[in-house]
Amino acid sequence: MSDDEKIILATKKESKKDKKERKKEKKDKKDKKKSSKENEESGSEDEQSGSDDDDEIAIDLNADIPLSKKQQRLLKKGKLDLAKLKKKNPAPKPELTEEEKIAEAAKEKETKKSPYAVWIGNLAFDTTKEDLVRFIVGKTSGYIGTDDDDELIKIENIDITRINLPKKEKKIKGFAYLDFPSAKHVKSAISLSEQILNGRKLLIKDSTSFEGRPEKDASTAAGGVSLSKNPPSRILFVGNLSFDTSEDNLEEHFRFCGDIVRIRMATFEDSGKCKGFAFIDFKDETGPTTALKSKMARKLINRPLRLEYGEDRSKRNPGQRNRERMEAGSIEGGDDVPARAREREFRADQPPREVQFREREQQPPRERRPAPPKKRQFNDYQDPNKRVKSSVALATAQRASAAIVPSQGKKISFD
């Protein structure tokens, strides 16, 4: 080997040694860092344990709930409203002291409704609570109260325990409720009815009195809303049915409403499946009414149903009723005599059919009258000055014979 080659090999060996040494140094540094971190953590734990023994952690219950990362991002973009967020997540209320509890109980007693109350209607829209108090106290100031129940009592400011004046969009709704401590006060307040306040005659009556309200019909629900657009009848219309619905399903579903006479379900001719609606005939009107009021009848096979009163055709067509009565024997002859027997009696009075046919044959034949002339239609009139279309002229032109016709002319020859 030459001297140059020896030098190159020596440098290579040295470089390998250097690499190993560097790796060792790096490992030592990592181990030192790990040990220092562990020591620091153990020291912090000791400090925390010592601080727990000495100091107590204070928690602010009135503080707001911290925002999440998503809420913080929305807040930076200006898409989060903190006021709305506080309304949704209100801070917990602090515990009340005994004095505050007593004050709240007193407020609840004041705001609690009394069994002795008065309803005042037909109020002007600018009426205030002070106007009502002034009106009642001033009008009843002349009353002298005694032990007799018939006499009226003077009402003072203290006697009016509660005033409820409902408002809508900064305006009163036109009525108010006033609470009193006894029935005598209510009687004296009712005596002021039909008297004028702010240019309006007031209507004052007991809050428990519902006189003058319209009576609820069978076709209206508890809230006064109409159950159906159609008038009440014994027929119930059921819409929005599933195509898999059958008559058995309808009978089971509406059986609790009343006695079902017949079910008429519209079906497809090819498949025989339900078209989506049906009519259910009940014995009386109570069946459809209970179905419309009940919540159990509003859904079938996971589909909300559309229920309405159906049209009763028997009420609309009086001729059909007469036919049914004739069959039952309730017209002209009494209910005891059936219709067929009365028909036989009517036939017995007439002559037999053979005699009727002979009488018709003996009668002279009737002369047939000639048919009246046909009225000329406007299309038949043709204007002579108007030119006929070529297609019409060809269609109506006389056709020549296709046979060979011998000539009948004379031959003239010239010299």
PLY file of the C-alpha trace (Angstrom):
ply
format ascii 1.0
element vertex 415
property float x
property float y
property float z
element edge 414
property int vertex1
property int vertex2
end_header
0.00 0.00 0.00
1.16 3.44 -0.77
1.46 6.20 1.82
-1.62 8.03 0.47
-3.85 5.00 0.85
-2.69 4.50 4.49
-3.53 8.10 5.35
-7.06 7.77 3.86
-7.76 4.58 5.90
-6.58 6.26 9.12
-8.88 9.25 8.57
-11.82 6.90 7.97
-11.18 5.06 11.26
-10.93 8.30 13.14
-14.20 9.55 11.68
-16.03 6.39 12.87
-14.69 6.85 16.39
-15.78 10.47 16.37
-19.29 9.46 15.38
-19.59 6.96 18.24
-18.36 9.52 20.74
-20.88 12.09 19.51
-23.75 9.59 19.89
-22.69 8.83 23.47
-22.57 12.53 24.30
-26.12 13.03 22.95
-27.44 10.10 25.02
-25.85 11.47 28.17
-27.41 14.88 27.58
-30.91 13.33 27.11
-30.59 11.29 30.29
-29.58 14.37 32.24
-32.57 16.33 30.92
-34.99 13.53 31.88
-33.61 13.28 35.39
-33.81 17.06 35.88
-37.47 17.10 34.73
-38.40 14.29 37.08
-36.77 16.11 39.99
-38.66 19.31 39.17
-42.00 17.48 39.00
-41.46 15.77 42.32
-40.58 19.12 43.89
-43.72 20.78 42.52
-45.89 17.95 43.90
-44.37 18.40 47.31
-44.99 22.13 47.14
-48.65 21.58 46.11
-49.23 19.14 48.95
-47.78 21.65 51.35
-49.89 24.49 49.97
-53.09 22.38 50.23
-52.49 21.91 53.86
-51.88 25.58 54.47
-54.20 27.50 51.99
-57.80 26.87 50.70
-58.87 27.26 47.07
-61.51 30.01 46.53
-64.22 29.39 43.85
-66.30 32.25 42.50
-69.81 30.90 41.89
-70.97 34.13 40.24
-68.27 33.92 37.56
-69.35 33.27 33.97
-68.87 29.89 32.31
-65.56 29.85 30.36
-65.89 29.88 26.58
-64.96 26.83 24.55
-62.41 27.01 21.70
-65.20 27.07 19.12
-66.97 29.90 20.95
-63.70 31.84 21.20
-63.22 31.54 17.43
-66.78 32.74 16.81
-66.22 35.64 19.21
-63.12 36.72 17.27
-65.10 36.64 14.02
-67.91 38.64 15.64
-70.50 35.85 15.19
-71.13 35.21 18.91
-73.42 37.33 21.05
-72.37 37.19 24.71
-75.67 38.64 25.93
-77.68 35.79 24.36
-75.17 33.26 25.68
-75.57 34.58 29.22
-79.36 34.33 28.94
-79.11 30.69 27.89
-76.58 29.85 30.62
-77.41 32.14 33.57
-75.12 32.24 36.57
-76.33 30.37 39.68
-78.19 32.50 42.18
-76.40 33.10 45.50
-77.94 31.82 48.69
-80.36 34.26 50.32
-80.17 35.42 53.89
-83.06 35.04 56.32
-84.14 38.67 55.87
-84.20 38.33 52.08
-86.22 35.11 52.35
-88.81 36.87 54.53
-89.03 39.76 52.05
-89.55 37.35 49.13
-92.30 35.47 51.00
-94.07 38.78 51.62
-93.84 39.63 47.90
-95.29 36.24 46.97
-98.23 36.83 49.30
-98.86 40.19 47.66
-98.69 38.79 44.12
-100.74 35.68 44.93
-104.24 35.65 43.47
-107.16 36.13 45.81
-110.43 34.13 45.54
-112.31 37.46 45.71
-111.54 39.24 42.43
-113.24 41.45 39.86
-112.92 41.59 36.06
-113.15 45.08 34.49
-113.68 45.31 30.73
-114.14 47.95 27.99
-111.20 50.01 29.28
-109.64 52.81 27.25
-106.17 51.94 25.93
-104.53 54.80 27.86
-105.90 53.64 31.24
-103.33 53.09 34.04
-103.40 51.31 37.40
-103.58 54.65 39.22
-106.71 55.56 37.21
-108.44 52.34 38.28
-107.55 52.81 41.96
-108.65 56.45 41.89
-111.93 55.53 40.17
-112.91 52.74 42.60
-111.84 54.58 45.77
-113.56 57.82 44.70
-116.83 56.19 43.63
-117.15 54.04 46.78
-116.20 56.85 49.21
-119.90 57.58 49.86
-120.70 53.98 50.88
-121.16 53.30 54.61
-120.36 49.73 55.59
-122.38 47.82 58.21
-122.72 44.24 59.34
-125.56 43.59 56.89
-124.53 41.71 53.75
-126.89 43.71 51.55
-125.21 47.08 52.14
-122.10 48.15 50.20
-118.68 48.78 51.75
-116.28 51.65 51.22
-113.12 50.53 49.34
-109.75 52.06 50.23
-106.27 51.77 48.68
-105.24 49.06 51.15
-108.20 46.86 50.16
-106.96 46.50 46.55
-104.34 43.77 47.05
-103.44 43.15 43.41
-103.98 44.82 40.01
-103.33 42.82 36.83
-103.45 45.01 33.69
-102.32 42.83 30.72
-100.41 44.66 27.97
-99.51 43.97 24.35
-96.90 46.10 22.55
-96.92 48.84 25.22
-100.73 49.05 25.14
-103.24 47.45 27.47
-105.58 44.79 26.08
-108.70 46.58 27.34
-109.39 44.63 30.53
-108.00 44.22 34.05
-108.27 42.06 37.20
-108.51 43.51 40.72
-108.24 41.41 43.90
-110.02 42.24 47.18
-109.91 40.76 50.71
-113.64 39.86 51.01
-116.85 39.24 49.04
-118.36 42.53 50.31
-115.64 44.51 48.54
-116.36 42.57 45.35
-120.06 43.39 45.62
-119.39 47.11 46.07
-116.98 47.09 43.08
-119.56 45.33 40.85
-122.09 48.04 41.72
-119.91 50.53 39.79
-120.55 48.76 36.47
-121.80 50.88 33.53
-120.10 54.00 34.95
-117.76 56.09 32.80
-113.94 56.11 33.07
-111.85 57.95 30.44
-114.90 58.26 28.19
-115.79 54.53 28.25
-118.60 52.70 30.08
-116.95 50.01 32.20
-118.22 46.45 32.47
-117.44 45.09 35.96
-118.31 41.55 37.05
-117.03 38.72 39.22
-113.87 37.08 37.88
-115.47 33.63 38.28
-118.56 34.63 36.26
-118.52 33.62 32.56
-121.95 34.91 31.58
-122.27 36.22 28.04
-119.72 33.87 26.51
-120.88 31.84 23.49
-121.63 28.21 24.26
-119.15 25.67 22.98
-120.46 23.54 20.15
-119.74 19.86 19.62
-117.75 20.91 16.54
-115.37 23.11 18.60
-112.46 22.00 20.72
-111.64 23.06 24.28
-109.73 26.12 23.05
-112.68 27.29 20.95
-111.02 26.20 17.70
-113.24 24.51 15.11
-112.55 20.80 14.73
-113.53 20.67 11.05
-114.44 22.96 8.18
-117.57 20.92 7.43
-120.69 20.77 9.64
-120.98 17.82 12.07
-122.18 14.54 10.57
-122.01 10.81 11.29
-119.42 10.29 8.51
-115.67 10.75 9.14
-113.24 11.55 6.32
-109.72 10.14 6.86
-106.94 11.46 4.61
-103.15 11.06 4.22
-103.36 7.28 4.70
-100.52 4.95 3.82
-100.88 2.78 0.69
-100.49 -0.31 2.91
-103.58 0.57 4.98
-106.43 -1.94 5.03
-110.03 -1.81 6.26
-109.10 -3.96 9.25
-106.47 -1.41 10.28
-109.04 1.40 10.11
-111.60 -0.60 12.08
-109.10 -1.39 14.84
-107.83 2.19 14.95
-111.27 3.90 15.18
-113.12 1.22 17.15
-112.89 3.15 20.43
-114.72 6.16 18.90
-118.08 4.41 18.48
-120.11 1.85 16.52
-118.82 1.64 12.93
-121.52 0.85 10.35
-119.41 0.78 7.19
-115.90 1.62 5.93
-115.51 2.93 2.37
-111.85 2.95 1.37
-110.74 4.14 -2.08
-108.47 1.53 -3.74
-106.52 1.16 -7.00
-108.09 -1.15 -9.60
-104.89 -3.00 -10.52
-103.23 -3.53 -7.12
-106.19 -3.15 -4.74
-104.14 -0.96 -2.40
-105.43 2.12 -0.62
-105.45 5.39 -2.58
-104.76 7.44 0.54
-108.24 8.31 1.84
-111.36 6.65 3.22
-114.83 7.37 4.65
-115.98 5.78 7.91
-119.74 5.71 8.60
-120.62 5.72 12.31
-123.97 5.11 13.94
-124.28 8.73 15.12
-122.32 12.00 15.24
-120.56 11.21 18.52
-118.16 8.82 16.74
-116.54 11.37 14.38
-116.55 14.02 17.13
-114.60 11.80 19.54
-112.17 10.89 16.72
-111.51 14.57 15.98
-110.98 15.40 19.67
-108.82 12.39 20.51
-105.02 12.46 20.12
-104.87 8.68 19.68
-106.71 8.85 16.34
-104.39 11.39 14.71
-101.65 8.95 13.67
-101.75 5.58 11.86
-98.77 3.57 10.53
-96.37 6.43 11.40
-98.35 8.94 9.32
-100.28 11.99 10.61
-103.92 11.70 9.52
-106.17 14.45 8.19
-109.58 14.06 9.86
-112.73 15.97 8.95
-116.49 15.55 9.00
-117.73 13.96 5.77
-120.80 14.96 3.80
-123.93 13.01 4.69
-125.76 12.55 1.37
-128.89 11.23 3.02
-129.47 14.71 4.45
-128.91 16.33 1.07
-131.26 14.07 -0.99
-134.76 13.89 0.55
-136.06 11.56 -2.23
-133.84 8.77 -1.00
-135.32 9.06 2.47
-138.84 8.72 1.06
-137.83 5.55 -0.79
-136.39 4.07 2.38
-139.55 4.95 4.27
-141.71 3.37 1.55
-139.73 0.15 1.85
-140.13 0.23 5.62
-143.87 1.00 5.24
-143.98 4.31 7.09
-145.81 6.43 4.43
-149.54 6.38 3.61
-150.84 3.31 5.31
-149.06 3.27 8.63
-146.03 1.38 9.85
-148.03 -1.85 10.34
-148.83 -2.36 6.64
-145.72 -3.23 4.57
-145.11 -1.50 1.23
-145.44 -4.69 -0.88
-148.89 -5.45 0.55
-150.08 -1.92 -0.31
-148.69 -2.34 -3.83
-150.68 -5.57 -4.25
-153.88 -3.83 -3.14
-153.24 -1.10 -5.72
-152.78 -3.71 -8.46
-155.93 -5.62 -7.43
-158.09 -2.56 -8.14
-156.86 -2.40 -11.77
-158.04 -4.80 -14.57
-155.74 -7.67 -15.62
-153.05 -7.08 -18.23
-154.80 -9.09 -21.03
-157.82 -6.80 -20.81
-155.55 -3.77 -20.97
-153.82 -5.08 -24.15
-157.19 -5.78 -25.86
-158.42 -2.30 -25.12
-155.26 -0.86 -26.66
-155.68 -3.00 -29.84
-159.30 -1.88 -30.28
-158.32 1.78 -30.21
-157.80 3.35 -33.69
-154.19 3.85 -34.71
-152.82 7.30 -34.18
-151.97 9.33 -37.24
-148.34 10.09 -37.58
-147.67 13.73 -37.94
-145.18 14.78 -40.60
-141.83 15.81 -39.29
-141.28 19.55 -39.22
-139.04 20.94 -41.94
-135.41 21.13 -41.15
-134.19 24.52 -40.22
-131.66 25.88 -42.62
-128.33 26.25 -40.95
-126.00 29.14 -41.53
-123.34 26.87 -43.07
-125.71 25.75 -45.89
-125.92 29.27 -47.31
-123.38 29.91 -50.08
-122.55 33.32 -51.38
-122.68 33.28 -55.23
-119.96 35.91 -55.49
-117.64 33.93 -53.30
-115.30 31.58 -55.11
-115.49 27.88 -54.17
-112.33 26.20 -53.02
-110.60 23.94 -55.54
-110.75 20.94 -53.26
-114.52 21.38 -52.76
-115.09 21.86 -56.51
-113.22 18.66 -57.37
-115.09 16.72 -54.68
-118.52 17.87 -55.89
-117.76 17.73 -59.69
-119.70 15.25 -61.91
-117.71 12.18 -62.80
-117.46 11.05 -66.46
-118.17 7.47 -67.45
-115.16 5.25 -68.05
-116.96 3.17 -70.81
-116.21 3.50 -74.63
-118.89 5.64 -76.20
-119.36 5.49 -80.02
-119.07 8.80 -81.82
-122.24 10.40 -83.16
-120.71 13.30 -85.12
-120.52 13.77 -88.94
-117.29 13.53 -90.85
-116.64 16.50 -93.11
-114.08 16.15 -95.86
-112.60 19.03 -97.88
-111.57 18.66 -101.55
0 1
1 2
2 3
3 4
4 5
5 6
6 7
7 8
8 9
9 10
10 11
11 12
12 13
13 14
14 15
15 16
16 17
17 18
18 19
19 20
20 21
21 22
22 23
23 24
24 25
25 26
26 27
27 28
28 29
29 30
30 31
31 32
32 33
33 34
34 35
35 36
36 37
37 38
38 39
39 40
40 41
41 42
42 43
43 44
44 45
45 46
46 47
47 48
48 49
49 50
50 51
51 52
52 53
53 54
54 55
55 56
56 57
57 58
58 59
59 60
60 61
61 62
62 63
63 64
64 65
65 66
66 67
67 68
68 69
69 70
70 71
71 72
72 73
73 74
74 75
75 76
76 77
77 78
78 79
79 80
80 81
81 82
82 83
83 84
84 85
85 86
86 87
87 88
88 89
89 90
90 91
91 92
92 93
93 94
94 95
95 96
96 97
97 98
98 99
99 100
100 101
101 102
102 103
103 104
104 105
105 106
106 107
107 108
108 109
109 110
110 111
111 112
112 113
113 114
114 115
115 116
116 117
117 118
118 119
119 120
120 121
121 122
122 123
123 124
124 125
125 126
126 127
127 128
128 129
129 130
130 131
131 132
132 133
133 134
134 135
135 136
136 137
137 138
138 139
139 140
140 141
141 142
142 143
143 144
144 145
145 146
146 147
147 148
148 149
149 150
150 151
151 152
152 153
153 154
154 155
155 156
156 157
157 158
158 159
159 160
160 161
161 162
162 163
163 164
164 165
165 166
166 167
167 168
168 169
169 170
170 171
171 172
172 173
173 174
174 175
175 176
176 177
177 178
178 179
179 180
180 181
181 182
182 183
183 184
184 185
185 186
186 187
187 188
188 189
189 190
190 191
191 192
192 193
193 194
194 195
195 196
196 197
197 198
198 199
199 200
200 201
201 202
202 203
203 204
204 205
205 206
206 207
207 208
208 209
209 210
210 211
211 212
212 213
213 214
214 215
215 216
216 217
217 218
218 219
219 220
220 221
221 222
222 223
223 224
224 225
225 226
226 227
227 228
228 229
229 230
230 231
231 232
232 233
233 234
234 235
235 236
236 237
237 238
238 239
239 240
240 241
241 242
242 243
243 244
244 245
245 246
246 247
247 248
248 249
249 250
250 251
251 252
252 253
253 254
254 255
255 256
256 257
257 258
258 259
259 260
260 261
261 262
262 263
263 264
264 265
265 266
266 267
267 268
268 269
269 270
270 271
271 272
272 273
273 274
274 275
275 276
276 277
277 278
278 279
279 280
280 281
281 282
282 283
283 284
284 285
285 286
286 287
287 288
288 289
289 290
290 291
291 292
292 293
293 294
294 295
295 296
296 297
297 298
298 299
299 300
300 301
301 302
302 303
303 304
304 305
305 306
306 307
307 308
308 309
309 310
310 311
311 312
312 313
313 314
314 315
315 316
316 317
317 318
318 319
319 320
320 321
321 322
322 323
323 324
324 325
325 326
326 327
327 328
328 329
329 330
330 331
331 332
332 333
333 334
334 335
335 336
336 337
337 338
338 339
339 340
340 341
341 342
342 343
343 344
344 345
345 346
346 347
347 348
348 349
349 350
350 351
351 352
352 353
353 354
354 355
355 356
356 357
357 358
358 359
359 360
360 361
361 362
362 363
363 364
364 365
365 366
366 367
367 368
368 369
369 370
370 371
371 372
372 373
373 374
374 375
375 376
376 377
377 378
378 379
379 380
380 381
381 382
382 383
383 384
384 385
385 386
386 387
387 388
388 389
389 390
390 391
391 392
392 393
393 394
394 395
395 396
396 397
397 398
398 399
399 400
400 401
401 402
402 403
403 404
404 405
405 406
406 407
407 408
408 409
409 410
410 411
411 412
412 413
413 414
